[in-house]
Amino acid sequence: ARLGGGTTDEPAGDGQPLGLTARELEVLREVTNGRSNREIAETLVISVKTVSVHVSNILAKLGVAGRGEAAATAHRLHLFDDLA
């Protein structure tokens, strides 16, 4: 999978991996854990629509077609290995 034209695991200029915002990383972590948009919304106390927008942004930034590919990319890059 392509990673939006950037290098594979280099942090973006703002210090966030793959150019993702801190909130997008939170959402990606939940996606990686197999949670639905509704479950993510409840966990992060945001609307389901906001989660949907974040997921769309994540997919675009990672250059992937779906949630499964996004989760696979996160696993491959070990983005959440240090988190419980």
N, C-alpha and C positions, 0 to 999 in steps of 0.2 A: 504494500500500500504506500502511496505517496503521502508525504507529510506537508502538504501545502506549499511546496517549493523550498522549504527551509531544510536545514540539516536534520538528521534523524532525531537526535536527542539533545541538541544544544538548547539552552534556555534562550528565550526571547530577550530583547533588549531590556524589558522591564523585570527580568529575573524570573519570569514564570515559564515553565516548560511548554514548548510548542506554541508559544504565543497565547496560551489560554489565560483568562483572568482567574483570580482566586475562586470566584463563584463557579466558573465553568469547571475548574478542577474539582470542586465539591460535587457538582452534578455528575461529572465523569466518574468520580469514585463510586457514586451511588449506582450509575448505569452499569459500571463494572461489577457491582455486587448483585446485578440482576433485578434491580428495583424498577417498578413502573413509574411513569411520570407522576401519577397520583401519590404513590408512596414517597417519591422524592420531594414533592411539594409539601407533604405533611412533615417530613423529617426536617426540611430546611425552612419551613414556615414561609413559603412563597406560593403563588398561585400555580395551578397546573399549566396555564398558558405561559407563564414566565419560564417554567421548566422546559416547555416545548421550544421556546425561543433559544434557551441556553443549549439544548440538545442540538438544534439546527446549527447554531454557531460552532459547536464542538465538531460536528461532522464536517462542516466546511473547512475549519482550520486544520483538521487532521487529514482532509482529502479522502474521506471514506464514505461509503454509501449507506451504512446503517449502524445501529447500536452495537451489534455483534462485532463488527470490524473495529469500532471505536474501543470497545472493551479489549479486544485482542491486541490492539496497538498499545493500550495502556499497560497490559500485562507484559508484552514484548519489551517495552521500554522500562519496565519495573518502576512505574510512576508511584505506585502505592505500596511497595514492598515494606517500607518502614512504618506503615500505619497499621494499627490493630484492626 
